[in-house]
Amino acid sequence: MYHLATLAPPITRFRLPFSRDQLMLLLAAVNEIFLGIDIYLAHSISGTIVPYEWIPIIYGPVAGVVLLVAGVIALRARPVATLLATIVLVGSIVVGLLGAYFHLARASLPSGPEGERLTVQLLVWGPPVMGPLMFAFVGLWGLSAAWVEDPPDSGRLRMPGGRMLRLPLSKTRAYLLMFSLAALSTVLSSVLDHARTQFENPWLWLPTVVGVFATIVGFHMAVLERPHRYDVAIFVFTIALLVITGLIGTVLHIDDSLTSRGQFVAERFIRGAPIMAPMLFANIGAFGLLILLDPRSEVLVKEESAPPVARQRE
């Protein structure tokens, strides 16, 4: 379902140079690269990065570049590009899940008293458990974008050899569910991080409220088979809130890391408020905006525009 057209029907007259699938994969590639940079800054706090901590730092940028290459290959050989992207994105999911496990293990006290081996306080002051899961979310939405859904919103994916894989949800509804889960993960990470300051700054409640609201709205949209126009309007409003929250958070984090005289000190930016963390809200907003686009793949658009004879030959 073309949700943006539901909100503004005249938009169907315009066609973007890239399909929703292509834009989703481009966003996934950019995310992989910036996740690697963000994790490098986070792991630099200890002063020494141990060998296994280099895995996400290296994998992120490499995966991002490979996905960009796969995008170029897809212009001539979509099946090859899909297979390459699938391998990279499955790897991203594995890296995200392993990262969450390692962070959880470091935040726990396996030899502590019963009932105190894993507490909220340990989660607050330990490594961010939810942080690495962004790798997994990027892998999930990237995998969804890599495979062609035929027909659109049917939940049927084209597989190699002409086979079809039937999924319980259409791509659009699956994306909306991922949007909701990503918003939930981000707001939980934000709450655990801000709990260290006991929410003394009123601004810290902004990402909490917006994150919870986005989680509910995204899930509501995923449940609806055919959302009404006002449902889409609320979703667009939510996207705007996420982007604004991300920008405000970035400004506040930068201001917090500057000296009292407004001077830049690299050490404060590494050990202070994480500069890139608030932009996760804006990132989820960008993901939500892409969900609203035309669900047809570029492959299906080419087939629809091809003359009947050419279709028979294919």
Phi, psi and omega in degrees: 000129182276088188296324181294327177289332176296322180282321181221086183309323181300345183292343179294344178288338183257143179232125179289152179292346180233148178281170178298319179302314181296318180292324177297317180291325176295318178296321178297318180297315179297320179298317181301316181295312183287333174296320177299318179294315181299317180290327176298316179295320180293318181285344179284348182299322182289343181091338179223123179265115181286161187309311185289343177287344178282344184303304180292329181297318180278318185297319183306299180298321179297315179298319179298316180295317180298321178295323176295319177296318179299324178297322178291318179297325183299338180296334181241330183221081183300317181301318179295315180296321179297316179296316180297314179296321181299316180300314182295318184287325174297320176299322179296320178297317180297315179299318180296315181292319178295319179299317179297321179295314180297320179294319179294320180296322180286335181274351183260166176239085184299336180259008181282174179298154179301131181091352180238012181284333176215109182237167178299321180297320178295321179292325180294315186264352178273183176300144182297110184293323185280340184306306183297340183296343178297328175301318181292319180295318178298319178298319181295311183288331176294318178298320179297322181285333186291330183257138184284131176264119185224116357282167181304141178064022179264339185080010179256118181257136176286129178247166178303144179082012178081003179285159180238137178251120182268124179253155181290340181231152173289164179303314184300314181290326176295318177300317181296323177293320176296321177303313180297315181293321178294320177296319179297315179299319182292318181291324176295318177298319179296316181297315180296322179290315182286341179296340178295334179261002181059027176056038180293327178274122181303332181298337183292343179281341182300306180296331179294310181294314182295320180296317178294317179299317180295322178299315181292315182296316180298317179293320179299317179295323180292327181288324183287130179286320177225088182300144177284166181302319182288334174295317179295321179298318178295322179296318177297319177299321178296318178301315179299319178298318180297315180296314179297318179299318179298317181292316179297316180299320179296316178299316181293322178293320178295315180299322180292331182273346177283156177287174180298339179262009178077023181268150179271126175230117186305320182299322179293326181287331179282317185263348182272208180299127183299120187295320188272346185302313182298334182290350174299326178296315178294326179296317177295324176298318178297320177299316179298322180296320180293329179300329184284350185283173180304123184286352181292137176284157177297332178295315180292325178296318179295320181293322180291328182273349181284147177295155183307321181297317181295323180296319180296321179295325180291000000 
